[in-house]
Amino acid sequence: MDRDGATRTPAQRAGDAAEGAVAAALVAAGWQILAGRLRIGRLEVDLVGVDPGPPAMLAVVEVRWRRSRAYGLPEETVDGRKVARLRRAAAALAASGALPDGTRLPPLPLRIDVVAVEPGRPGHLRLRHHRAVGEPGRGGALW
C-alpha cells in the first residue's frame, strides 16, 4: 500500500494527519525535522528531529493518535515492547550515523519522545509531548 495514496484507510489517513500536525508543532517550537515515516530494517519511526534545547538533542518521535478516550489515552498504548522497538530503531540510527537516505545525523545525544494527539475544540488538535520516554529511572515505561 502507498502510505500517501488512496489505498490508505480513514484511520491511517488520520494517523498520517496527526504526524503532520506534530511535525508542524515541533517546527513552530524551533525544532528541525530531519525525516518522517522512516523504515529502519523492520522497524518504523514516525519522526526524527533536532530539539534545540537547551541542551540540543536528536529525538526519535513516536506519534500516537486516538479519536476518543473510550479505550484510554493515546500515550497509554506505548508499552514496554513498543519502547524496546523504539530503542532498537534509535540504536540502529545512532550506529549508522545517518538516515536511510544517507543524510548524516548531527552528533547529538539521542532520546525517544512520544507525542499524544487527540481532538480538541472544533478544528483543533490537543497534543501532549512526553520527552525521554523509557529513560533509566523510569523503568522503561512512559509513566
QUIPE-V15311 format. One record per backbone hydrogen bond with DSSP energy under -1.0 kcal/mol. NH is the residue of the N-H (numbers start at 0). CO is the residue of the C=O. E is the energy in kcal/mol with one decimal. If there is no record, write none. Layout:
{{NH,CO,E} {NH,CO,E}}
This chain:
{{7,4,-1.5} {12,8,-2.7} {13,9,-2.1} {14,10,-2.1} {15,11,-2.6} {16,12,-2.3} {17,13,-2.1} {18,14,-2.2} {19,15,-2.1} {20,16,-2.4} {21,17,-2.5} {22,18,-2.5} {23,19,-2.4} {24,20,-2.3} {25,21,-2.7} {26,22,-2.4} {27,23,-2.3} {28,24,-1.2} {29,26,-1.9} {30,25,-2.6} {31,49,-1.7} {33,47,-2.5} {34,47,-1.7} {36,45,-2.9} {37,44,-2.5} {39,42,-3.0} {42,39,-2.2} {44,37,-2.3} {46,60,-1.7} {47,34,-2.5} {48,58,-2.4} {49,31,-2.7} {50,56,-2.8} {56,50,-2.3} {57,108,-3.1} {58,48,-3.2} {59,110,-2.4} {60,46,-3.0} {61,112,-2.6} {63,114,-2.6} {65,116,-1.9} {71,68,-1.9} {75,72,-1.1} {76,73,-1.7} {77,74,-1.5} {78,76,-1.2} {82,78,-2.5} {83,79,-2.3} {84,80,-2.2} {85,81,-2.6} {86,82,-2.5} {87,83,-2.3} {88,84,-2.4} {89,85,-2.8} {90,86,-2.9} {91,87,-2.4} {92,88,-2.4} {93,89,-2.8} {94,90,-2.7} {95,91,-2.0} {96,92,-2.2} {98,102,-3.0} {101,98,-2.6} {104,96,-2.8} {107,105,-2.2} {110,57,-2.1} {112,59,-2.8} {113,129,-2.5} {114,61,-2.7} {115,127,-2.7} {116,63,-3.1} {117,125,-2.0} {119,123,-2.5} {123,120,-2.5} {125,117,-3.6} {127,115,-2.1} {129,113,-3.5} {132,111,-3.0} {134,131,-1.3} {137,134,-2.1} {140,137,-1.5}}
